[in-house]
Amino acid sequence: MNRLTSLLAGALALQLLLAVALFWPRENPGEADARAVLLDLAAGEVDLLIISSAEDSLLLRRDADGWVMPDYHKLPVQESRVNRVLLDLPALPRGWPIADSANAAARFEVAEAGYQRRVSFYSGEEARAELFVGTSPGFRKVHVRPVGDKRVYAVEFNSFELPVNPDEWLDKSLLQIRDLKAIEGLDYRLEFDGEGWRGDDGRIPDTESVDALVNGLGGLRVSGAADIATASLLAELDAPPTLQVAATGGSYHFRLYEMEDSYFIQREDIPVYFSLSAYDYDRLNDVDAEALFAGENDEEAEVDGAGE
């Protein structure tokens, strides 16, 4: 009896296993594909990005110090913007394809002969992945098609994150200086003694004026590089340094220029003239000895008056 019971229990267990095997939900191959990332890409191996439109293209290259634009004075690029393209874009889930015909690729502007953007990821001379980016089907959505794949997808991305204008990629904070030790203008010199700023003769400058100057250097943002013609005109001026700055990282000389209601700046260690806002220009240029030590002069005048 015990043997019969064991046999029946074994048979029941086998039936249960067979039932589980038959009715256990299986993943549709298409579902796995929908969850796959947009591009199979090892971002750490990519050292060159090329972003192209129908009219222009932009090269971004990784060097020892980070990403730069080799065709734009080798100027540095905003790291967050590069990461959005290099890391975030390829890792997006592709979802279900919305079309797979040549007509659809042309209609959504992700065809070889017509696209809004083409993004190429290179390692050395080898193209690791390429992607066409086209029209937008809705808010924060864009049509894409990997090169070599006839299927078109709609992913969560904005095409405006792929400009070909180098100024939009430029690290606009590249001239900022912090940890200041000394600042010298055309008619003044300030030194930080560990507790506060003093003139080279020991006088204490106006706090508001010094703060404007220090914040101006620490928060300086440029707009872009001056064009060739403007840069040539500025170079001919051969102006003396407007500011000489000593900081933890070294010494820097700045030159400021105003030309027909436009403002420019150059830092001597970077041979490029940059445009900047009137606000940033004024924060650096409007500080002089009179503004810095106006309070001291007023106190001296009061003392002199009292002595008389």
Contacts in CASP RR format, 6 or more apart in sequence:
PFRMAT RR
TARGET T0000
AUTHOR 0000-0000-0000
METHOD contacts of the structure
MODEL  1
MNRLTSLLAGALALQLLLAVALFWPRENPGEADARAVLLDLAAGEVDLLI
ISSAEDSLLLRRDADGWVMPDYHKLPVQESRVNRVLLDLPALPRGWPIAD
SANAAARFEVAEAGYQRRVSFYSGEEARAELFVGTSPGFRKVHVRPVGDK
RVYAVEFNSFELPVNPDEWLDKSLLQIRDLKAIEGLDYRLEFDGEGWRGD
DGRIPDTESVDALVNGLGGLRVSGAADIATASLLAELDAPPTLQVAATGG
SYHFRLYEMEDSYFIQREDIPVYFSLSAYDYDRLNDVDAEALFAGENDEE
AEVDGAGE
30 96 0 8 1.000
33 94 0 8 1.000
33 95 0 8 1.000
34 93 0 8 1.000
34 94 0 8 1.000
34 95 0 8 1.000
34 96 0 8 1.000
35 93 0 8 1.000
35 95 0 8 1.000
36 93 0 8 1.000
36 94 0 8 1.000
37 90 0 8 1.000
37 91 0 8 1.000
37 92 0 8 1.000
37 93 0 8 1.000
37 94 0 8 1.000
38 89 0 8 1.000
38 90 0 8 1.000
38 91 0 8 1.000
38 92 0 8 1.000
38 93 0 8 1.000
38 94 0 8 1.000
38 131 0 8 1.000
38 144 0 8 1.000
38 146 0 8 1.000
38 153 0 8 1.000
38 155 0 8 1.000
39 89 0 8 1.000
39 90 0 8 1.000
39 121 0 8 1.000
39 129 0 8 1.000
39 131 0 8 1.000
39 146 0 8 1.000
40 129 0 8 1.000
41 90 0 8 1.000
41 121 0 8 1.000
41 128 0 8 1.000
41 129 0 8 1.000
42 128 0 8 1.000
43 86 0 8 1.000
43 87 0 8 1.000
43 90 0 8 1.000
45 123 0 8 1.000
45 128 0 8 1.000
46 62 0 8 1.000
46 86 0 8 1.000
46 121 0 8 1.000
46 122 0 8 1.000
46 123 0 8 1.000
46 128 0 8 1.000
47 61 0 8 1.000
47 62 0 8 1.000
47 122 0 8 1.000
47 123 0 8 1.000
47 124 0 8 1.000
48 59 0 8 1.000
48 60 0 8 1.000
48 61 0 8 1.000
48 62 0 8 1.000
48 121 0 8 1.000
48 122 0 8 1.000
48 123 0 8 1.000
48 124 0 8 1.000
49 59 0 8 1.000
49 60 0 8 1.000
49 61 0 8 1.000
49 82 0 8 1.000
49 85 0 8 1.000
49 86 0 8 1.000
49 119 0 8 1.000
49 120 0 8 1.000
49 121 0 8 1.000
49 122 0 8 1.000
50 57 0 8 1.000
50 58 0 8 1.000
50 59 0 8 1.000
50 60 0 8 1.000
50 118 0 8 1.000
50 119 0 8 1.000
50 120 0 8 1.000
50 122 0 8 1.000
51 57 0 8 1.000
51 58 0 8 1.000
51 60 0 8 1.000
51 85 0 8 1.000
51 117 0 8 1.000
51 118 0 8 1.000
51 119 0 8 1.000
51 120 0 8 1.000
51 162 0 8 1.000
51 163 0 8 1.000
51 164 0 8 1.000
52 58 0 8 1.000
52 117 0 8 1.000
52 118 0 8 1.000
52 119 0 8 1.000
52 120 0 8 1.000
52 164 0 8 1.000
53 116 0 8 1.000
53 117 0 8 1.000
53 118 0 8 1.000
53 164 0 8 1.000
54 114 0 8 1.000
54 115 0 8 1.000
54 116 0 8 1.000
55 164 0 8 1.000
56 164 0 8 1.000
57 164 0 8 1.000
58 69 0 8 1.000
58 71 0 8 1.000
58 163 0 8 1.000
58 164 0 8 1.000
58 165 0 8 1.000
58 166 0 8 1.000
58 169 0 8 1.000
59 69 0 8 1.000
59 70 0 8 1.000
59 71 0 8 1.000
60 67 0 8 1.000
60 68 0 8 1.000
60 69 0 8 1.000
60 77 0 8 1.000
60 82 0 8 1.000
60 169 0 8 1.000
61 67 0 8 1.000
61 68 0 8 1.000
61 69 0 8 1.000
61 70 0 8 1.000
65 76 0 8 1.000
66 76 0 8 1.000
66 77 0 8 1.000
66 79 0 8 1.000
67 76 0 8 1.000
67 77 0 8 1.000
67 79 0 8 1.000
67 82 0 8 1.000
68 74 0 8 1.000
68 75 0 8 1.000
68 76 0 8 1.000
68 77 0 8 1.000
69 75 0 8 1.000
69 77 0 8 1.000
69 166 0 8 1.000
69 169 0 8 1.000
69 170 0 8 1.000
71 166 0 8 1.000
72 166 0 8 1.000
72 170 0 8 1.000
72 225 0 8 1.000
73 225 0 8 1.000
73 271 0 8 1.000
73 272 0 8 1.000
75 166 0 8 1.000
75 170 0 8 1.000
75 171 0 8 1.000
75 174 0 8 1.000
75 225 0 8 1.000
75 272 0 8 1.000
76 170 0 8 1.000
76 171 0 8 1.000
76 174 0 8 1.000
77 169 0 8 1.000
77 170 0 8 1.000
77 171 0 8 1.000
78 169 0 8 1.000
78 170 0 8 1.000
78 171 0 8 1.000
78 172 0 8 1.000
79 171 0 8 1.000
81 161 0 8 1.000
81 169 0 8 1.000
82 169 0 8 1.000
84 161 0 8 1.000
85 119 0 8 1.000
85 161 0 8 1.000
85 162 0 8 1.000
86 121 0 8 1.000
88 157 0 8 1.000
89 119 0 8 1.000
89 131 0 8 1.000
89 157 0 8 1.000
90 121 0 8 1.000
90 129 0 8 1.000
90 131 0 8 1.000
92 155 0 8 1.000
92 156 0 8 1.000
92 157 0 8 1.000
93 155 0 8 1.000
94 153 0 8 1.000
94 155 0 8 1.000
95 153 0 8 1.000
95 155 0 8 1.000
96 153 0 8 1.000
97 151 0 8 1.000
97 152 0 8 1.000
97 153 0 8 1.000
98 104 0 8 1.000
98 143 0 8 1.000
98 152 0 8 1.000
98 153 0 8 1.000
98 154 0 8 1.000
99 105 0 8 1.000
99 108 0 8 1.000
99 151 0 8 1.000
99 152 0 8 1.000
100 150 0 8 1.000
100 151 0 8 1.000
100 152 0 8 1.000
101 150 0 8 1.000
102 111 0 8 1.000
102 150 0 8 1.000
104 152 0 8 1.000
105 111 0 8 1.000
105 132 0 8 1.000
105 145 0 8 1.000
105 150 0 8 1.000
105 152 0 8 1.000
106 113 0 8 1.000
106 114 0 8 1.000
108 134 0 8 1.000
108 135 0 8 1.000
108 143 0 8 1.000
108 145 0 8 1.000
108 152 0 8 1.000
109 115 0 8 1.000
109 116 0 8 1.000
109 132 0 8 1.000
109 134 0 8 1.000
109 135 0 8 1.000
109 143 0 8 1.000
110 132 0 8 1.000
110 133 0 8 1.000
110 134 0 8 1.000
110 143 0 8 1.000
110 144 0 8 1.000
110 145 0 8 1.000
110 152 0 8 1.000
111 132 0 8 1.000
111 145 0 8 1.000
112 132 0 8 1.000
115 132 0 8 1.000
115 133 0 8 1.000
115 134 0 8 1.000
116 133 0 8 1.000
116 134 0 8 1.000
116 135 0 8 1.000
116 159 0 8 1.000
117 132 0 8 1.000
117 133 0 8 1.000
117 134 0 8 1.000
117 159 0 8 1.000
117 162 0 8 1.000
117 164 0 8 1.000
118 130 0 8 1.000
118 131 0 8 1.000
118 132 0 8 1.000
118 133 0 8 1.000
118 147 0 8 1.000
119 130 0 8 1.000
119 131 0 8 1.000
119 133 0 8 1.000
119 162 0 8 1.000
120 127 0 8 1.000
120 129 0 8 1.000
120 130 0 8 1.000
121 127 0 8 1.000
121 128 0 8 1.000
121 129 0 8 1.000
121 130 0 8 1.000
122 128 0 8 1.000
129 146 0 8 1.000
129 147 0 8 1.000
130 146 0 8 1.000
130 147 0 8 1.000
131 144 0 8 1.000
131 145 0 8 1.000
131 146 0 8 1.000
131 147 0 8 1.000
132 144 0 8 1.000
132 145 0 8 1.000
132 146 0 8 1.000
132 147 0 8 1.000
133 142 0 8 1.000
133 143 0 8 1.000
133 144 0 8 1.000
133 157 0 8 1.000
133 159 0 8 1.000
133 162 0 8 1.000
134 142 0 8 1.000
134 143 0 8 1.000
134 144 0 8 1.000
134 159 0 8 1.000
135 142 0 8 1.000
135 143 0 8 1.000
136 142 0 8 1.000
136 143 0 8 1.000
136 158 0 8 1.000
136 159 0 8 1.000
137 143 0 8 1.000
137 154 0 8 1.000
140 156 0 8 1.000
140 157 0 8 1.000
140 158 0 8 1.000
141 154 0 8 1.000
141 155 0 8 1.000
141 156 0 8 1.000
141 157 0 8 1.000
142 154 0 8 1.000
142 155 0 8 1.000
142 157 0 8 1.000
142 158 0 8 1.000
142 159 0 8 1.000
143 152 0 8 1.000
143 153 0 8 1.000
143 154 0 8 1.000
144 152 0 8 1.000
144 153 0 8 1.000
144 154 0 8 1.000
144 155 0 8 1.000
144 157 0 8 1.000
145 151 0 8 1.000
145 152 0 8 1.000
145 153 0 8 1.000
163 169 0 8 1.000
166 225 0 8 1.000
167 223 0 8 1.000
167 224 0 8 1.000
167 225 0 8 1.000
170 222 0 8 1.000
170 224 0 8 1.000
170 225 0 8 1.000
172 221 0 8 1.000
172 222 0 8 1.000
172 223 0 8 1.000
172 224 0 8 1.000
173 219 0 8 1.000
173 220 0 8 1.000
173 221 0 8 1.000
174 222 0 8 1.000
174 270 0 8 1.000
175 220 0 8 1.000
175 222 0 8 1.000
175 254 0 8 1.000
175 265 0 8 1.000
175 267 0 8 1.000
175 270 0 8 1.000
175 274 0 8 1.000
176 217 0 8 1.000
176 218 0 8 1.000
176 219 0 8 1.000
176 220 0 8 1.000
176 221 0 8 1.000
177 217 0 8 1.000
177 218 0 8 1.000
177 220 0 8 1.000
177 245 0 8 1.000
177 247 0 8 1.000
177 252 0 8 1.000
178 217 0 8 1.000
178 218 0 8 1.000
178 247 0 8 1.000
179 247 0 8 1.000
179 248 0 8 1.000
179 249 0 8 1.000
180 192 0 8 1.000
180 214 0 8 1.000
180 217 0 8 1.000
180 245 0 8 1.000
180 246 0 8 1.000
180 247 0 8 1.000
181 191 0 8 1.000
181 192 0 8 1.000
181 246 0 8 1.000
181 247 0 8 1.000
181 248 0 8 1.000
182 189 0 8 1.000
182 190 0 8 1.000
182 191 0 8 1.000
182 192 0 8 1.000
182 245 0 8 1.000
182 246 0 8 1.000
183 189 0 8 1.000
183 190 0 8 1.000
183 213 0 8 1.000
183 214 0 8 1.000
183 217 0 8 1.000
183 243 0 8 1.000
183 244 0 8 1.000
183 245 0 8 1.000
183 246 0 8 1.000
184 190 0 8 1.000
184 243 0 8 1.000
184 244 0 8 1.000
184 245 0 8 1.000
185 242 0 8 1.000
185 243 0 8 1.000
185 244 0 8 1.000
185 287 0 8 1.000
185 288 0 8 1.000
186 240 0 8 1.000
186 242 0 8 1.000
186 288 0 8 1.000
187 288 0 8 1.000
187 289 0 8 1.000
188 199 0 8 1.000
188 287 0 8 1.000
188 288 0 8 1.000
188 289 0 8 1.000
188 292 0 8 1.000
188 293 0 8 1.000
189 199 0 8 1.000
189 200 0 8 1.000
190 197 0 8 1.000
190 198 0 8 1.000
190 199 0 8 1.000
190 200 0 8 1.000
190 205 0 8 1.000
190 210 0 8 1.000
190 213 0 8 1.000
190 292 0 8 1.000
191 197 0 8 1.000
191 198 0 8 1.000
191 199 0 8 1.000
191 200 0 8 1.000
197 204 0 8 1.000
197 205 0 8 1.000
197 210 0 8 1.000
197 214 0 8 1.000
198 204 0 8 1.000
198 205 0 8 1.000
199 205 0 8 1.000
199 292 0 8 1.000
199 293 0 8 1.000
203 293 0 8 1.000
203 296 0 8 1.000
204 296 0 8 1.000
205 292 0 8 1.000
205 293 0 8 1.000
206 291 0 8 1.000
206 292 0 8 1.000
206 293 0 8 1.000
206 294 0 8 1.000
206 295 0 8 1.000
209 287 0 8 1.000
209 291 0 8 1.000
209 292 0 8 1.000
210 292 0 8 1.000
212 283 0 8 1.000
212 286 0 8 1.000
212 287 0 8 1.000
213 283 0 8 1.000
213 284 0 8 1.000
213 287 0 8 1.000
215 283 0 8 1.000
216 280 0 8 1.000
216 283 0 8 1.000
216 284 0 8 1.000
217 243 0 8 1.000
217 245 0 8 1.000
217 284 0 8 1.000
219 280 0 8 1.000
220 265 0 8 1.000
220 276 0 8 1.000
220 280 0 8 1.000
220 284 0 8 1.000
221 276 0 8 1.000
221 277 0 8 1.000
221 280 0 8 1.000
222 265 0 8 1.000
222 274 0 8 1.000
222 275 0 8 1.000
222 276 0 8 1.000
223 274 0 8 1.000
223 275 0 8 1.000
223 276 0 8 1.000
223 277 0 8 1.000
224 274 0 8 1.000
224 275 0 8 1.000
225 231 0 8 1.000
225 272 0 8 1.000
225 273 0 8 1.000
225 274 0 8 1.000
225 275 0 8 1.000
226 234 0 8 1.000
226 264 0 8 1.000
226 272 0 8 1.000
226 273 0 8 1.000
226 274 0 8 1.000
226 275 0 8 1.000
230 259 0 8 1.000
230 262 0 8 1.000
230 264 0 8 1.000
230 273 0 8 1.000
231 272 0 8 1.000
231 273 0 8 1.000
233 259 0 8 1.000
234 257 0 8 1.000
234 259 0 8 1.000
234 264 0 8 1.000
234 266 0 8 1.000
234 273 0 8 1.000
235 273 0 8 1.000
237 257 0 8 1.000
239 255 0 8 1.000
239 257 0 8 1.000
240 255 0 8 1.000
241 253 0 8 1.000
241 254 0 8 1.000
241 255 0 8 1.000
241 268 0 8 1.000
242 254 0 8 1.000
242 255 0 8 1.000
242 256 0 8 1.000
242 284 0 8 1.000
242 285 0 8 1.000
243 253 0 8 1.000
243 254 0 8 1.000
243 256 0 8 1.000
243 284 0 8 1.000
244 251 0 8 1.000
244 252 0 8 1.000
244 253 0 8 1.000
244 254 0 8 1.000
245 251 0 8 1.000
245 252 0 8 1.000
245 253 0 8 1.000
245 254 0 8 1.000
252 267 0 8 1.000
252 268 0 8 1.000
252 269 0 8 1.000
253 267 0 8 1.000
253 268 0 8 1.000
254 265 0 8 1.000
254 266 0 8 1.000
254 267 0 8 1.000
254 268 0 8 1.000
254 284 0 8 1.000
255 265 0 8 1.000
255 266 0 8 1.000
255 268 0 8 1.000
256 263 0 8 1.000
256 264 0 8 1.000
256 265 0 8 1.000
256 281 0 8 1.000
256 284 0 8 1.000
256 285 0 8 1.000
257 263 0 8 1.000
257 264 0 8 1.000
257 265 0 8 1.000
257 266 0 8 1.000
257 273 0 8 1.000
258 264 0 8 1.000
258 281 0 8 1.000
258 285 0 8 1.000
262 275 0 8 1.000
263 275 0 8 1.000
263 276 0 8 1.000
263 277 0 8 1.000
263 278 0 8 1.000
263 280 0 8 1.000
263 281 0 8 1.000
264 273 0 8 1.000
264 274 0 8 1.000
264 275 0 8 1.000
264 276 0 8 1.000
265 273 0 8 1.000
265 274 0 8 1.000
265 276 0 8 1.000
265 280 0 8 1.000
265 281 0 8 1.000
265 284 0 8 1.000
266 272 0 8 1.000
266 273 0 8 1.000
266 274 0 8 1.000
290 297 0 8 1.000
END
